[in-house]
Every structure is written in structure tokens, then in C-alpha cells.
Amino acid sequence: MITEQQVINALATVIEPELHRDLVTLKMIRDVSVQGDAVNFTIVLTTPACPLRGQMDAEATAAVKKIPGVKTVNIKWDANVPSDARISGRLQMDVRATIAVASGKGGVGKSTVAVNLAIALAQAGARVGLLDADIYGPNIPIMLGLEHQKPLAQNDKLIPLEAFGLKLMSMGFLVSPEQAMIWRGPMLHSAIRQFLTDVEWGALDYLVIDLPPGTGDAQLTLAQTLPLTGAVIVATPQDVALSDVVRGVNMFKRLEVPVLGVVENMSYFVCPHCGERTAIFDHGGAKHMAAKMNAPFLGEIPLDPKIRMGGDTGLPVTVTEADSALGQAFKQVAQQVAAKVSVLNAQAAQGELIAAGSIPIIKRN
């Protein structure tokens, strides 16, 4: 007879590709049962957006089928995002990971990446919030078709608006579109802190934070107020934009925030008529700069009118064309980000140094 212990012993030989430990040691195996020649169990992933699920499926199936008498292997999948314990410890928020999306300069599509990254994570099954921390230029309401909506208040807290599976908060929901936010640093600090403490976010796997461009008050305030699990830097390929990547990466290093990686937006243009690929703003510059700065490269997003139209109409391309090449480009970036967050949180929970791939080695406080 096949025993449950035999199954567990077999699964103890399967290594999680990102964490480099076996599935049993990582407590990723649940509900093992044997019914005749069929084996059933659940693998609990560290993120629903895991990019290596297929690899683990194949390796776990192969390992169990080596047990004499096993003919069928049935795997169920679940996910439990590891928690960054610093967040609840400081702000009493039920948020497992915080992801800042930043850029060294404006006009590189940072908000577009933040919106589609958040939606891609939600589509994978994660609980996601999106905070528009660009107080001076809040664009998220327009990009998600909510520019005329207002949040309600309940028990002295604002209730986030919702769209496409996301919980949302932005200064754009609280002021008229024409109102200029002429605020000094202390007012900016107060607004960002209130968006964290006075909003009923509920339980979230990821809080994606769209930062204003540059390296100013908002970035410093956020890093001082909320423990950031990691940061994503968005850039375009040309040299004038890449010089700002260096400043962005160095800023987060000084703030002891791990850089999850760099995204190259507007990386290339594919002609819809002939299919020819053109590097309008050059190509590969962000990848080269990421390597030079010892930061991971997360992927390329093409220059395509559909992405711009999605932002203008409030229907992001990850919603309207999730299975297209454009939607898949954002999905792959989201998977890379989620995997790196899982490694950071899992290793930090074990009291280890943060050393995921080429993420800078930073010990969390």
C-alpha cells in the first residue's frame, strides 16, 4: 500500500526554485491523502502570481510517481503570501507586502505600470490595494475610470473605492480635477500618512503605491512612515531617462528599501500593419543600467497606442486584452515582482539577510 509518509518523503526531494529549499521544509504541502493508486495533495504557493508553478507541478508529479504503485497524482493549488511583519508592527495594517512604483523622472509611464501591475496581481488571485501617492498629480482615478467618484466614510475611516478587483485611494478622489495642490512638505507628509492610517484597507496581500516622479518629500515620507517591502523603478530606454534610474536606485538603497528591479517601458514599437519592430526610444538601455546598478531587470513593456488608450478611457489593457502580448507583458512583470517579494519576506521571516538573486543585500531593521 502507498502511505502518506511515502508521499511526504517524495515531496521532500522537490526544491522550491526561488527559496531553494524543499516543499516539505517550507511547509508548502497540505492535505496529503491516498486513494488506491491515486495520490492527492495541495501545494501552498508563496504568491498566487508564482511564475514557476508549472515547474513545481512537473517536478512534484514526477517525484510522487516514483513511488511504486502510484498511477495518478492530483495536485490542488493554494497561496499564502508571506507577511512583512514590520508593517503591522508599525501601523497596525493587515497588509502582507508593500510595493512602491517609482521613476527618476516624469513621463516614463510609471502610473501606467503601477495600475497594470496591480491589476495583474489581482487577476492572479491576490488581494491588492493601489495607493496613488502622487499628491500633486493624481492620475489613478482617470486611469481606472473613477475620476468623478468620492469615497464614503465609515467609523471615522475612508472606505476605498474599488475597480477591477483593486481597492483604491487617491487625492484625486478628494479634490476637484482643476484644483492645484500647492502644498509644502509637512502637508504632504500628513496626507500620505492619513492615506495609510485613516483608510479602511482591510486585509491585503499587496499594497502597490504609485509614487510621484523624482527623489523628493513623498518618497522620504513614505519610507519613514511605512516599511516598504521593495521598490520597482520604471524607465524608458533613452540615456536622458536612464541617468535618473541611477538616482532612483541609489535613493532606495540609502533608505534601505530593496530594489525589486527595473522595468523598461516604451521599450519598442511593433507596427500593426507589417509587424516590424522599431526601437523608437532606443532599446535595452534600462536592462543594461539595471545590470550596472546590480538590480534585477523585470521586463520590457512595448510602446503601443492601446496602452495609452486604456489609461485615457479607464479600461487598462490588462483588463481589455489580458491574453494579448501586451497583457502578458504586464503579467510577466507582476510574476517577477511577486516572486521577489516572496523571497524577501520569507527570508526575512527566517531572520536571514535579504539576498534574492541580484537584490542588494540589506538587513531589515
C-alpha positions in Angstrom: 0.0 0.0 0.0 1.0 3.6 -0.7 1.4 5.6 2.5 1.1 9.3 3.2 4.6 9.2 4.6 6.0 7.9 1.4 4.3 10.8 -0.4 5.8 13.3 2.0 9.2 11.8 1.7 9.0 12.1 -2.1 7.9 15.7 -2.0 10.8 16.5 0.4 13.0 16.0 -2.7 11.3 18.8 -4.6 13.0 22.1 -4.3 11.2 25.4 -4.5 13.0 27.3 -7.3 13.0 30.7 -5.6 13.6 29.8 -2.0 16.0 26.9 -2.7 14.5 24.6 0.0 12.3 21.6 -0.3 8.5 21.9 -0.3 8.1 20.0 3.0 10.6 22.0 4.9 8.9 25.2 3.7 5.5 23.8 4.9 4.1 24.2 1.4 2.4 20.7 1.4 -1.1 20.3 2.8 -3.9 17.7 2.8 -2.0 14.6 1.7 -4.3 11.7 1.0 -4.0 8.3 -0.8 -6.9 6.6 -2.5 -5.8 3.3 -4.0 -3.3 4.2 -6.7 -4.2 7.9 -6.7 -2.3 10.5 -4.6 -3.9 13.8 -3.7 -2.2 16.9 -2.0 -2.2 20.7 -2.0 0.8 22.9 -2.7 0.5 26.3 -1.0 2.5 28.8 -3.0 4.1 31.9 -1.6 2.2 34.0 -4.1 -0.8 33.4 -6.4 1.2 35.1 -9.2 4.0 32.5 -9.0 5.9 32.3 -12.3 7.3 28.8 -11.6 4.1 27.0 -10.8 4.4 24.8 -13.9 7.9 23.7 -13.0 6.8 22.8 -9.5 3.8 20.9 -10.9 6.0 18.8 -13.1 8.7 18.1 -10.5 6.2 17.2 -7.7 4.3 14.9 -10.1 7.4 13.2 -11.2 8.7 12.7 -7.6 5.5 11.2 -6.4 5.1 8.9 -9.4 8.4 7.3 -8.5 6.6 5.7 -5.5 5.8 2.1 -6.5 2.1 1.7 -7.3 1.3 5.3 -7.9 -0.6 5.9 -11.2 -2.4 9.2 -10.7 -1.2 12.4 -9.0 -3.8 15.1 -8.3 -2.4 18.5 -7.2 -4.6 21.3 -5.8 -3.1 24.8 -5.6 -3.4 27.5 -2.9 -1.4 30.6 -2.0 -0.3 32.3 1.2 1.8 35.4 0.7 4.5 35.7 3.4 4.0 38.7 5.6 6.4 41.6 6.1 6.0 41.7 9.9 7.3 45.3 10.1 4.1 46.7 8.5 1.6 45.6 11.1 4.1 46.3 13.9 4.4 49.9 12.9 1.0 50.9 11.5 -1.4 48.1 12.6 -2.3 47.4 8.9 -3.3 44.0 7.7 -1.0 44.2 4.6 1.4 41.5 3.8 3.7 43.4 1.4 4.1 47.0 0.2 5.5 47.7 -3.3 6.5 51.2 -4.3 6.5 52.0 -8.0 8.8 54.9 -8.7 10.7 56.7 -11.5 13.6 59.1 -11.6 11.7 61.5 -13.9 8.2 62.1 -15.2 6.7 60.9 -18.5 8.1 57.4 -18.4 4.7 55.7 -17.8 5.2 55.0 -14.1 1.5 55.2 -13.2 0.6 53.0 -16.2 2.9 50.3 -14.9 1.6 50.7 -11.4 -2.0 50.3 -12.5 -1.4 47.3 -14.7 1.0 45.7 -12.2 -1.7 45.9 -9.5 -4.4 44.5 -11.8 -2.2 41.6 -13.0 -1.6 40.7 -9.3 -5.3 40.8 -8.6 -6.1 38.7 -11.7 -3.7 36.1 -10.3 -5.9 35.9 -7.2 -4.2 38.2 -4.8 -5.9 40.8 -2.6 -4.5 44.1 -3.9 -4.7 47.7 -2.9 -3.5 50.6 -5.1 -2.5 53.9 -3.3 -1.9 56.9 -5.5 0.7 58.8 -3.5 1.3 61.3 -6.3 -0.4 64.1 -4.3 0.4 66.8 -6.8 -0.6 64.9 -9.9 -3.0 62.1 -9.1 -3.8 60.3 -12.3 -5.1 56.9 -11.0 -8.8 58.0 -10.8 -8.8 58.7 -14.6 -6.8 55.6 -15.5 -9.4 53.4 -13.7 -12.5 55.3 -14.8 -13.3 56.7 -11.4 -12.5 60.4 -11.7 -16.0 61.5 -10.6 -16.3 59.2 -7.7 -15.9 60.0 -4.0 -15.1 57.6 -1.1 -17.5 57.2 1.7 -16.6 57.5 5.4 -17.5 54.8 8.0 -16.4 54.7 11.7 -14.0 57.7 11.1 -12.3 55.9 8.2 -12.5 56.3 4.5 -13.7 53.3 2.5 -11.5 52.7 -0.6 -13.2 52.7 -4.0 -13.0 49.5 -6.0 -12.3 48.7 -9.6 -11.1 45.6 -11.4 -10.5 43.8 -8.2 -8.5 46.6 -6.6 -9.1 48.7 -3.6 -8.1 52.3 -4.4 -7.3 55.6 -2.7 -6.1 58.8 -4.3 -6.1 62.5 -3.6 -7.9 62.7 -6.9 -11.0 61.3 -5.2 -11.0 64.1 -2.6 -10.4 67.3 -4.7 -11.7 68.6 -8.0 -9.7 67.8 -11.1 -8.9 71.5 -11.6 -7.6 72.1 -8.0 -3.8 72.7 -7.8 -2.2 71.1 -4.7 0.2 73.8 -3.6 1.4 72.1 -0.5 4.7 72.2 1.4 6.4 69.1 2.8 4.6 68.8 6.2 1.1 68.9 4.5 2.3 66.2 2.0 3.6 64.1 4.9 0.3 64.4 6.7 -1.7 63.4 3.6 0.3 60.3 2.9 0.2 59.2 6.5 -3.6 59.6 6.5 -3.9 57.5 3.4 -2.2 54.7 5.3 -3.8 55.1 8.7 -7.3 56.6 8.1 -8.3 54.3 5.2 -10.1 51.0 5.8 -7.9 48.9 3.5 -8.8 45.6 5.1 -6.7 42.5 4.5 -4.3 42.9 1.6 -1.6 40.7 0.1 -0.1 43.6 -1.7 -0.4 47.4 -1.4 1.0 48.9 -4.6 2.0 52.5 -4.2 2.3 54.9 -7.1 4.9 57.5 -6.1 5.4 60.8 -7.8 8.5 61.1 -10.0 11.8 62.1 -8.7 13.5 61.7 -5.3 11.7 64.2 -3.0 9.5 64.6 0.0 6.9 61.9 -0.9 9.5 59.2 -1.3 11.2 60.1 2.0 7.9 60.4 3.9 6.6 57.1 2.6 9.9 55.2 3.5 9.8 56.8 7.0 6.1 56.1 7.6 5.6 52.7 6.1 8.0 49.8 5.9 8.4 49.2 2.1 8.9 45.6 1.1 10.6 46.7 -2.1 10.6 49.2 -4.9 10.1 48.9 -8.7 11.9 51.5 -10.9 10.2 52.4 -14.2 12.4 53.9 -17.0 12.4 54.4 -20.8 15.4 53.3 -22.8 17.0 56.6 -23.8 20.0 57.9 -22.0 18.3 61.0 -20.6 15.9 58.8 -18.7 18.4 56.2 -17.6 20.5 58.7 -15.8 17.6 59.2 -13.5 17.4 55.4 -12.9 20.7 55.7 -11.1 19.4 58.3 -8.8 16.2 56.3 -8.1 18.1 53.1 -7.3 20.6 54.9 -5.1 17.8 56.7 -3.2 16.1 53.5 -2.2 19.4 51.9 -1.3 20.1 54.8 1.1 16.6 54.4 2.5 17.3 50.7 3.0 14.5 49.7 0.7 15.3 46.7 -1.5 15.1 47.4 -5.2 12.9 44.6 -6.7 14.0 45.6 -10.2 13.8 47.9 -13.2 11.0 47.9 -15.9 11.8 49.2 -19.3 8.6 50.9 -20.5 8.1 52.1 -24.2 10.8 49.6 -25.0 9.9 49.0 -28.7 7.1 49.6 -31.2 5.6 46.8 -33.3 3.9 48.1 -36.5 0.3 46.7 -36.5 0.4 46.5 -40.3 3.7 44.9 -41.2 4.8 43.5 -37.8 8.2 45.3 -38.0 9.7 46.1 -34.6 11.2 49.6 -34.1 13.2 50.9 -31.2 11.7 54.4 -31.1 13.4 55.4 -27.9 16.4 53.1 -28.3 16.2 49.6 -26.7 17.8 47.7 -23.9 19.1 50.7 -22.0 17.2 50.0 -18.8 18.4 46.4 -18.8 22.0 47.5 -19.2 21.6 50.1 -16.5 19.9 47.6 -14.1 22.9 45.2 -14.6 25.3 48.1 -13.9 23.4 49.0 -10.7 23.2 45.4 -9.6 19.4 45.4 -9.7 17.2 42.8 -11.3 15.6 43.5 -14.7 11.9 42.8 -14.6 10.9 43.0 -18.2 10.0 45.1 -21.2 6.7 46.9 -21.9 6.2 47.9 -25.6 5.1 51.3 -26.8 1.5 50.7 -28.1 -1.5 53.0 -28.6 -3.7 50.5 -26.8 -1.9 51.1 -23.6 -2.3 54.8 -23.8 -6.0 54.4 -24.8 -6.6 52.1 -21.8 -5.3 54.8 -19.5 -7.3 57.5 -21.1 -10.6 55.6 -21.1 -10.3 54.0 -17.7 -10.0 50.5 -19.2 -6.4 49.3 -18.7 -5.0 46.9 -21.2 -4.6 44.2 -18.6 -8.4 44.2 -18.4 -9.4 44.6 -22.0 -6.6 42.4 -23.5 -5.4 40.2 -20.7 -4.4 37.4 -23.0 -2.7 39.6 -25.6 1.0 40.2 -25.9 0.5 43.5 -24.1 -1.4 41.9 -21.2 1.1 39.1 -21.0 4.0 41.6 -20.8 2.5 43.1 -17.6 1.6 39.7 -16.3 5.2 38.6 -16.6 6.4 41.7 -14.7 3.9 41.1 -12.0 5.1 37.5 -11.6 8.7 38.6 -11.3 7.8 41.2 -8.7 5.6 38.8 -6.7 8.4 36.2 -6.7 11.0 38.6 -5.4 8.6 39.9 -2.7 8.0 36.3 -1.6 11.7 35.6 -1.3 12.3 38.8 0.6 9.5 38.2 3.1 10.2 34.5 3.5 13.9 35.1 4.2 13.3 38.0 6.5 10.8 35.9 8.5 13.6 33.3 9.0 15.9 36.1 10.2 18.2 35.8 7.2 19.9 38.5 5.1 18.0 39.6 2.1 19.8 38.2 -0.9 17.3 37.3 -3.6 19.0 37.0 -6.9 20.8 40.3 -7.5 18.7 42.2 -5.0 21.1 44.3 -2.9 22.0 42.6 0.4 20.2 44.7 3.0 19.3 43.6 6.5 15.9 44.8 7.6 15.5 46.8 10.7 
